Amino acid sequence: MRLILVRHPAPQVSSGICYGRSDVAVAPHEREKIRAILRHNLPPDIPIYTSPLLRCADLAQQLAEDLPASTLHIDARLAELDFGDWEMLSWETIPRAEIDAWAADMAHYRPGGGENVLDMTARILAFLHDLLREQHAEAILICHAGTIRLLCALQGGLSLEETAALAASSAHKIGYGAAMTVIFDD
């Protein structure tokens, strides 16, 4: 299966703010700019799956209208990591000892008491297994950088823990509104 992974447009949040599961908005002009590019570069007639967070879901809804016969599926498993009490705090105000503890064990540590990367990996893998069972030739996923890193790491066929550690340590960056393609064997 060919997956086209699209990162959401830049959200309206100040630089240096920790956000993951927080539902932050995207400026309409930002969303329209990304939409205009994607509607001319994405194939029609394939399903679109999206995180329920507005920065993804709003773009996905518009693309489903733009791309003939594309169906839209909202799936909570595609959401970004939940940073718990760290959500919407400045990274500078989060105690250094907590950030260091997370950096020392990114797969297992629960930043801000939220979700750890291992749990996020399990939910992304469950989504992927369900998607592969649907036997589409290709699909579009509108999601988040963390979700994209995990999907890329899942291509390696590693254990859940190894995949979580790989994704957590990955320096891979994908720009806001950027798209990339990955292939998974059914």
URVEN-V323171 format. One record per residue. N is the residue number from 0. RES is the residue in three letters. SS is DSSP state (hx for helix, st for strand, lp for the rest). NEAR is the number of other C-alpha atoms within 10 Angstrom. Layout:
n->[N:N]
res->[RES:RES]
ss->[SS:SS]
near->[NEAR:NEAR]
This chain:
n->[0:1:2:3:4:5:6:7:8:9:10:11:12:13:14:15:16:17:18:19:20:21:22:23:24:25:26:27:28:29:30:31:32:33:34:35:36:37:38:39:40:41:42:43:44:45:46:47:48:49:50:51:52:53:54:55:56:57:58:59:60:61:62:63:64:65:66:67:68:69:70:71:72:73:74:75:76:77:78:79:80:81:82:83:84:85:86:87:88:89:90:91:92:93:94:95:96:97:98:99:100:101:102:103:104:105:106:107:108:109:110:111:112:113:114:115:116:117:118:119:120:121:122:123:124:125:126:127:128:129:130:131:132:133:134:135:136:137:138:139:140:141:142:143:144:145:146:147:148:149:150:151:152:153:154:155:156:157:158:159:160:161:162:163:164:165:166:167:168:169:170:171:172:173:174:175:176:177:178:179:180:181:182:183:184:185]
res->[MET:ARG:LEU:ILE:LEU:VAL:ARG:HIS:PRO:ALA:PRO:GLN:VAL:SER:SER:GLY:ILE:CYS:TYR:GLY:ARG:SER:ASP:VAL:ALA:VAL:ALA:PRO:HIS:GLU:ARG:GLU:LYS:ILE:ARG:ALA:ILE:LEU:ARG:HIS:ASN:LEU:PRO:PRO:ASP:ILE:PRO:ILE:TYR:THR:SER:PRO:LEU:LEU:ARG:CYS:ALA:ASP:LEU:ALA:GLN:GLN:LEU:ALA:GLU:ASP:LEU:PRO:ALA:SER:THR:LEU:HIS:ILE:ASP:ALA:ARG:LEU:ALA:GLU:LEU:ASP:PHE:GLY:ASP:TRP:GLU:MET:LEU:SER:TRP:GLU:THR:ILE:PRO:ARG:ALA:GLU:ILE:ASP:ALA:TRP:ALA:ALA:ASP:MET:ALA:HIS:TYR:ARG:PRO:GLY:GLY:GLY:GLU:ASN:VAL:LEU:ASP:MET:THR:ALA:ARG:ILE:LEU:ALA:PHE:LEU:HIS:ASP:LEU:LEU:ARG:GLU:GLN:HIS:ALA:GLU:ALA:ILE:LEU:ILE:CYS:HIS:ALA:GLY:THR:ILE:ARG:LEU:LEU:CYS:ALA:LEU:GLN:GLY:GLY:LEU:SER:LEU:GLU:GLU:THR:ALA:ALA:LEU:ALA:ALA:SER:SER:ALA:HIS:LYS:ILE:GLY:TYR:GLY:ALA:ALA:MET:THR:VAL:ILE:PHE:ASP:ASP]
ss->[lp:st:st:st:st:st:st:lp:lp:lp:st:lp:lp:lp:lp:lp:st:lp:lp:lp:lp:lp:lp:lp:lp:st:lp:hx:hx:hx:hx:hx:hx:hx:hx:hx:hx:hx:hx:hx:hx:lp:lp:lp:lp:lp:st:st:st:st:lp:lp:lp:hx:hx:hx:hx:hx:hx:hx:hx:hx:hx:hx:hx:hx:lp:lp:lp:lp:lp:st:st:st:lp:hx:hx:hx:lp:lp:lp:lp:lp:hx:hx:hx:lp:lp:lp:st:hx:hx:hx:lp:lp:hx:hx:hx:hx:hx:hx:hx:hx:hx:lp:lp:lp:lp:lp:lp:hx:hx:hx:lp:lp:lp:hx:hx:hx:hx:hx:hx:hx:hx:hx:hx:hx:hx:hx:hx:hx:hx:hx:lp:lp:lp:lp:st:st:st:st:st:st:lp:hx:hx:hx:hx:hx:hx:hx:hx:hx:hx:lp:lp:lp:lp:lp:hx:hx:hx:hx:hx:hx:hx:hx:hx:hx:lp:lp:lp:lp:lp:lp:lp:lp:lp:st:st:st:st:st:lp:lp:lp]
near->[15:15:18:19:26:25:23:29:26:17:18:12:13:9:8:11:15:19:21:20:18:18:13:16:17:20:13:11:9:15:21:15:12:17:19:12:12:19:16:11:10:15:16:19:14:19:19:23:24:29:24:22:23:18:26:29:21:19:22:28:18:15:22:21:13:17:19:12:12:18:18:20:17:18:14:14:19:25:24:22:23:21:21:17:13:20:18:18:14:14:16:10:9:15:10:11:9:14:15:11:13:17:14:11:15:21:25:16:19:21:23:17:12:16:19:22:26:22:17:22:29:17:17:21:18:12:15:17:12:11:16:15:9:10:10:14:12:21:22:24:26:30:26:27:21:24:25:26:22:24:21:21:21:22:13:12:9:12:10:17:16:17:26:26:20:20:25:22:14:14:9:12:10:17:12:16:23:14:19:13:13:14:12:15:7:13]
